[in-house]
Amino acid sequence: MSAFLNQHFPEAHYKAAYEAGKFVFWVQRELTQLHIEYLVLNPADIPKSQ
């Protein structure tokens, strides 16, 4: 993934968001190593369409 992004979008700054849960920590570590800004969200704070 990082090779593709770096090849096609070398000057881009990436951000990601993930709903908090028990599997979030390994994802956070991987994205941090790739220098991708990462935000963990509280599920109750995510807007829902009616």
Number of C-alpha atoms within 10 A of each C-alpha: 6 11 10 9 12 11 9 10 10 10 9 9 9 12 11 11 11 15 15 14 11 7 10 12 11 10 11 19 13 11 16 12 9 13 13 16 14 16 13 14 13 11 11 9 8 8 7 6 3 3
